[in-house]
Amino acid sequence: MASFDYDLFVIGAGSGGVRAARIAAGYGARVAIAEESRIGGTCVIRGCVPKKLMVYASRIAGDLNDAAGFGWAVGDRRFDWSAFQAAMQREVARLEGIYAGNLQRAGAEIIRDRAVVTGPNEVRLVAAERTITAGRILVATGNRPVLPDVPGMEHAVTSNDMFDLPALPEKAVVVGGGYIALEFASILNGLGVPTSVLYRGEQVLRGFDREVRDKLADALRTRGIDVRTGVQVAGIDKTAAGLAVRLADGAALDTDLVLAATGRRPNTTGLGLETAGVTLDESGAVIVNALSQTSVSSIYAVGDVTNHAQLTPVAIREGHAFADTVFGGKESFADLTAIPTAIFTTPEVGTIGLSEEAACAAHTAVDVYKAEFRPMRNILAGRDERSFMKVVVDAVTDRVLGVHIMGPEAGEMIQLVGIAVAMGATKGDFDRTMAVHPTAAEELVTLRTPSTRHR
């Protein structure tokens, strides 16, 4: 039997890699994990965690505006970007320490170096100039934002840069129409920055439920965001005053900041995977089977580097399933059929399962239940913004195929709804559930008559 330095060598200490390393070490495996940047990966360091803190900061201005409707007199409303940024980075550093501590307590060795795959059971540490062998290699290097091929796009920033801005811009332009673009547009808008969103498609949030897409775009416009669809960016010019974004129709927007949020690419460049025989797709993503195994039997991959679903919980579940299967002796899979997810715009969106359009394409009979209302808080606050809920049901089996929510706490609601949908809940199960009153979520269990019947 071959002798290796480690049973498992993990490349990338993000959410998926850290979970796999911890669980494998818990099973008694000799584990090392290499990270060339900071422990925690995109989510903890430059993604969902600091972004959610920015979301909270951006919503406080709205809370202060609403306070008067509830009898509160609020005085000074200045926002100190530097003070907030320092607090945000302290929290990121705290979480990074927790991630590292968890790895060490589990018995995994942390190696602060870039690792390159040089064979089916071999990696090279670049800075240390040392070769290490392992029975299994797990690639968990995530992905990175990419700039579109447009003249002058080098003047733009990516989502990675948004957490380290030296100051808030006077004006901002966001190029893109996905959830990252819309979340940062909402953040900037909430912090008082006039913001435009430029998207080449006919509506933002491609792939989501069409009605939710339309209603969110309208809500963002009502909140003051200049959402423009069907527009092409022709170039970005540096000017004496800042930047000028040129559009294909000849129009131009003057701005201080351009955020390009048009896509991400798997981090496989220079990892040596092709040389080792690992098959990649045309985007550079690692191709794996249901057990996260690549075309080389000893090399596995989890998370964004596989381009399955670019979500932190997916990477964590895949990493855990890999460790259970390979080192725990119990075959485990990450179920990606119904993934609850949230878009932390303001208003927020939570969704799971099939959109109305996808359900109609896959099923012969579909019933759609909808509710639209002003949340109780908005009434005294004097806001006209409305919440929207949709439950998509297979009319033949009564099974709930999808749930879509727009409004306050949509992300919290969809996590709990996700349990029911993953268990195969029917509309009858929803109907039998007692409502909690007064809440917005009670609408999900009090919908009785379909708004639309598709046959």
N, C-alpha and C positions, 0 to 999 in steps of 0.2 A: 504493500500500500504506500502511495506517495506521501511524503512528509512535506508539510507546508508551514510557512511562518505563522499563518493565521487560517482559521476555518472560514472566516468571512472578511473581505476587505470592501468597505463601502466608500465610494467616491461621491462626495457631496453631503454636507451636514445640514441640509434643509429638513423640512418636516418629514418627508418620506424616508430619507436616509437615516435620520436620527431615530425614528420609530423602529425601523428594521434593525438597526444596530442594537438598540436597547433590548428588544424582544429576543433577538438571537443570543445576545450575551446572557440573558436571563435563562435561556435553555442550556447554558453551559458552554456555548461556542466561544472560541478565541476570536475576538472581533477588534478590528481597527477601522477607524473612519477618518478620511482625509478631507480637509477643507482649506482652500486657498484664500478664502475671504473670512467672513464672520459666521459663527455657529448660529443656526436658526434659518438661514436661507432667505429666499424672497419674502415669505410671509412675515416673519418676525422682524427682519432688518429693513426691508424696502418694499413692503407690500401690505397685506391685509391688516396687520396690527397697527402700524403707525398711520395707515390710511383711515382706519376706523376712529382713531383718536382725532384725526383732522376732521372727520365727519362730525364728531361730537362738538368740536370747537366751532365749526361752521354753523351748527344749528342753534347755538346759544343766542345769536343775534335775533333770530326769529322768536325764540322763547321770551326774550326781553321785550320785543314788540307786542307779543301776545299778553304780557303780564298786565298791561293796563286794563284789559277787558275783565280781569279778575280782581281789580281793585288795588293792584300794586303800582306804586310810583317808583320808577327806576331812574336813577341818575346817570352817572358817567358810563359811557358805552365804548370806551376806547379798547381796541384790540392790540396787544403787544405780541407781534409775531415772534420776536426773539425769545421772549419769556416762554411762550407756548412751545417753541421748537426745542428749547432746553429741557422742558418737562417731558416732551415726547421722546427725546433721545435718552433721557434717564430711564424711562420705562423700557425702551428697546434694549438698553444695556442690562437692565435687571433681568429681562426675559432671556437674553443671551446667556447670562450666567446660570439661570435655571436649566436651560437646555444642556449646557456643558456639564453642570453638576449631575444631572440625571444620567448622562452617558457614563461619567466616571463612576458613579455609584453602582451602575449596572455591570461595571467591569470592562467597558469598551475603552480602548486606547484612542485618544484624539491626536491626530497628526496634522500640524499646521503646515501644509505644503500642497502643491499641485500634484495630482497623481495622473499618470497617463498609462493606459492599458497597452502592454507590450506583448501579450500572449494570453491564451485561454486561462492561465492561472498565474499571471504575472503582471505587476504594475511597477512603474518607475516613478520615484519621487524626484521631481525636477530640481528643487532647490538643494535637497540633500544629496542628489546624485547617487541614489541608492535604489536597488531593485528588491522588491518584496514579492513573495509568493503567497497564494491563498487558494484554498479549496474552492471557494466561490467568490465571485466579484459581483458587486451590486452597483450599478450606475444610477445615481440619483442626483444629477447635476441640474435639473430644472430647465428653465428657459430664460430668454432675455428679450427685452423690447427691441424692435428693429425700426429704423427710420425708413420711410417710403422713398423711392427713387424719384425725387423731385429736386430741381435746381434750388440750391440755397437751404436745403433741409438740415444742413450741418449747423445752422443757427438755432434749430429747435432743440428742446429738451425732451427727455422721455420720462415715463412715470418714475423711474429710479431717481431722477434728479429732483423730483418735486418735494422731497423731504429735507433737502439741503439748500433750498433757495436762500440767498443772503437776505432777501427782503421780498415782501409781496409786490407783484407788479401793479402798475396803475391800470393796465388793461391786459386781457389775455385772450388768445385764440387757441381752441382745442381742435385738432384735426383727428377725426375718427368718430364713429357712432356706436362703439361697443360699450360694455359696462364700465371699463376702466376710464374711457373718455368721458362718459356721462357722470361718473362719480366725481372725478376731479373738476369737471365743470360745475357741479353742484357745490363742491367745497369752495372753489374760488368765488362763486356767486355769493355763498353764504358769508364769506369773509369780506364782502364788500367790493370785490373786483369785478368790473364789467366784463362779461365773458361771452364769447361767440363760439358756437360749435359748428364745424364745417364737415359734412359727411357726404360722400359721393353717392351713396345709395338713396333709394326713394323714401326710406324711413329708418330711423335709428333702431338699434337692438335687433339686428337680423337674426332670425332663428327663434325668437321669442313669440309668444302669442300676439297676434296682430292687434287686437283691441287694446291690450296692455301697452304695446308700442305706441299706438296713437295717443292714448290717454296720458302716458308719461311725457311724450314730447310736448303735448299741450300744457301740461302742468309745469314743465320746466320753463316754457315760454312765459307762462303767467307769472312765474317767480322772477322773471327778468332776464333769463338766458336767451341769447339770440341763436336759436337752433335753426340752421339752414341745411336742408337736404337737397340731394341732386346737384351738388356743386363740386367742381374739381379744383384743387389747388395747383396752380401752374408754376409757382415758385415763391421763394422768400428772399427779399432783398434787405440788406443792412442799410439803415438810413441814419441821418444825424440824430433823429428823435428816438430811434429804436429799431423796429422791424416793420416791413410792409409785406403783407401776404397778398400775392397776386392770384386772382381767380381766372379760370379759363374763359369766362365771359367778359373779361376785361376790367372787372371791378377790383378794388383793392381795399384791404383793411389795415389800418395802422395799429400797432400793438407794441407792448413791451416784452411779451412772452408768447412763444408758440410751443404748445405741448403736442407732440406727435404720439398718438395712441392708436395706431393702425394695425397692430399685430405683434406677435411674439414668435420667437424661433427657438427650437430646442438647443441646449448647450452641449453640442457634440463636436464642435470644431476643435481639432487638435487633441482629441482624447485618445486617438489611436484605435478606435473601435473597428474601422474598416480594415485596418492592417491585421487586426486580430481575428477577422472573419465575421464580425457582427454586421448584420444586414440593417441598413437604414432606409427610410423612405425618401421621397423626393424633397421633403422639407428638412431632412436631417434628423428626423425622429427615429428612435430605436424601435424596431418592430419586435414585439413580444407576443407570446401565446397567453392563454388565460391564467397561467401560473407565473407570469412576468418573466418567463425564460426567453432569451434571445436565440438566434440561430446557432450560437455557440453554447453548448449545454451547461458550461460552468459559469456563464455570464448572464446576469439578470438586469432588469431595469424597471424602475417604478417612477411614478409622478409625471411631471410636465415634460420630462425628456422623452416620454413615449407619445405625447400629444393626444392622450385619450380624452381627458377632460381637465382643463387647466384650473383645478381647484385644490386648495390645500387639503381638505378632508379626503379627497380621492387619493392623493399621494400617501397620506397617513394610513388609510385603509389598505392600500396596495402594499406598503412596506410591512405592515403587520401581517397580512396574509402571506407574504413571501416568507417571513421568519417562521410563522406557524407551519408552513408547508415544508420548508427545507430543513429547519432545525428542530421543530416541535413535533414532527411526525404526524401531523394532522392536516390533510390537504384542505386548503382554504382559498376562497376566491373573493375578489372585490366585486360586489354587485353594482354595476354601473347602469342598470336599466331605469332606475328612477332616482335621480339625484336632486335633493332639495338645494336650492341656491337662492342667494339674495343679492340684489343690486342696491348698494347703499347710496343711492341718490336721495334727494329730498324733493318730493316724497319717495319713500322706499318701495322696492318691489321684492316680493318673494314668490317663488314658483317651483313647482315640481310636476313631473310627468308631461303628458302630451298637451300641446296647444290645441285650440279648437280646430285649427286647420289640419294639424297632423292627425288628430283623432278622426276627423272626417275622411282623411285619405286612407286610414288603416282599418276603419270599422264601418259596417253597413248602416248602423243606426246609432246616432249620438244625440243625447240631450244636454243642453247647456243651461245652467242655473246662474243667474247674475244678481248682484246687489250693488247699488251705488248710492252713497249717502254722505252727508257732512258729519265727520266725527264730532262727538259731543264737545270736545275741547275747542274746536274751530268755531263753534257757534258763539260762545262768549268772547272769543278772541277776535271775532269779526272777520274770520277768513272764509272765503268761498270754496277753498280747495276741498275736493271730495275724495273719499276712499272708494275703491272698486274691488269687487271680489267676483271670481268666476270658478264654478265647479263643472268640470267636463266629465260626462258619465256615458258609459256604454249602455245604451237603452235595452240591449238584449240581456246582458248579464247583471246589470245594475252596478257594475264595478266602477269606482271612481278612477278615471284615466288621468286626470290632471287637475291641479288647483293653482290659481293665479291670484295674487293679492297685490294691490297698490295702496299704500297708505302708511300711517304711523305703525311702527313695530311689525311690519310685514315679515322681516327676517325672522323674528322670534316666533311668529305664528307659523311660518312655513316649516320650521324645524319640527314642531309638534305635529302638524298635519302630515309631515313626511313619514312619521311612524305609522300612521293609519294607512296611508297610501302604499307604503312598502309591505304592509301586512295584507294587502288586498281588500281594503275596506270597500263596502258598497255604499251607495247613496242611502240605503235603508239604515246602515250603521250610523251614518251621520245624523239621520233624522231621529234615531232613537237616543242620541246623546243629549243629555240635559244642557240647556244653555246657561252660560254664566252672564248675569245681567247686573249692571249695564256694561257691556264690553263691545268692542268692534268685532271680535272673533265670533261672537254668538251668531252673527249673520251666516256663518258657514254651516250651522246646524239648524237654522230656521228657514232655509230656502225650500219652498214646497212646490212651486210651479215652474216648469222650464220656461226660460225666456225664448229659447230657440230649440226646434226639433229638426234634426237633419236625418233624412231618410234616402 
